[in-house]
Structures are given as C-alpha cells and as structure tokens.
Amino acid sequence: MLRIAAEWLDGRRFRVVGDSEYSGKSMSRPLPANGDLVGRMPMNAALYAEAPPRKPGRMGRPRKRGERLPNPAEFAKSRKVPWSKERVEIYGRKVRVWCKSFRALWYNSAGTQLLNIVVVRDPSGRRRDDCFFTTDLSMTPPGIIETVARRWSLEVTFRDAKQSLGFEEPQSWSRKAVERTAPMAFVLYSLTVLWYAEHGEALREKWFVRRPWYRKKRGPSFADMLATLRQASWAEANSLDPARRPGSKKTPGKRILQLQTWLSAAG
C-alpha cells in the first residue's frame, strides 16, 4: 500500500509509523525512496557501527557493518553518555522525559540503513525505558517521540470500530466475507466522521449530553459523533410524512439518501 501511494505522489515524502510488529526487515528494507519509517526498537536489539572504509588492495567482499555496539538497554545504563532532559507533547499532555540519542545500524532489521535511535526514560519511574528509531536522520529526539505517540489514534480507531460498529462480531470464514467485513466497518467509520465534520458539529449543542464525570473533555469522541448521527437520522425520519419514511416505496430523507449514496459509491 505504501509503495502504491508513494508512486502516485512521488513528489511528496511519506512517514510511516508502526509498533514493534512493523519494525522488522519486511517493512524497513523495502521502503520506497520517498518514505521513512518511525517505529519501536527492542531494548536488546543487536546494533552495529557503520562499516569502515575499505582498505586499498584488500581482497574479498566489502564489509556491510562495523563493530558491535551496546544495545539500547546497555546504552541506557552507560554513564559515558548523560541523559538529556526534553519536554514533549504526547497524548494531549506536555511531559518531561530523559533521552539518549545516537546513530547505529540495526542490521537484522534495516540492513545497512543508518538509523536515528533514541532511548527514552520516564524520570518518575512509572514507565519502563523504551527505545524508538527512524530512518529519517534529520528528526530530533522530541520529534521521534511525538511522532510515535500520534500512532495512538489508530488504536482508538480499532477500538471504536469494534465497540460501536460491530467490527468484531462477524464470524467470517470465506475469503470474500473477510475482505468485505473490515473495509465496510472502516468505511462506515469514515463516513460518520465526515458527516459529523460537515453537519454534526452544528447539531452538537442540541443533542450532546454533558456528563458530570467529563469535566475536562474538549472535543467529541467517536461515540458522540455516532450518537449525533443517530439522533439526526431519527429526527429526520420522524419528521417525514409516513408515506415517505425509510422503508416506504417513496424517496427517503435527504440525509439518509446521502449516506446511502456514499455507501454505494464506496462499493
């Protein structure tokens, strides 16, 4: 999918963010020329220095990697490189973290591609040390950490699709059923968000229920968007003449017809 998007928009640069499952060689080595990867690295990853220059007259294949370097866990314990204190914005909050950054080869994953690596420590000690990397050598440690944190919205999307749209309910066995279930759930998710952005925000104050336990809530959740869409659909259906309500032989309501058109176009 990334290669296709990169070919369509070859004038733009792509940045792919993934967890440890997407940090292996199947993702890092075949990156397109206009793509970079940002991901999590295990604390025991085998790291190497860049290959030294080939000596004149030396026979054989040139070296692909240099000497073995300390892994991220050992690098975090080392007193030779001090921790730098950084302030980053992650998950909607500004927090302080300690960082150690360096460049190395993670040969088992990215081959001879030099990586920008950052080891992160929570000064409060509540979270364990973690390590992240990127193929973009221009990124700063705070930039790497904040980019990885933005991936959390994908996890929330999967949770919302399962809890609100029934993504986890179908027990599909055939290939076609599997290929249709996931796209359909996320098409509905996208249409709901698009409808809310165009129409639902203006209706928020009319139907939005303010809960006393959400004292610091700033924006709507997907559940709020879906509830607003349902309220608008019910209000529109109930306001129609009985002969024109959904299910009758005549034309359905405008918004319902619009959603039906979007779903048909989505295939």
Disulfide bonds with the S-S distance in Angstrom:
none
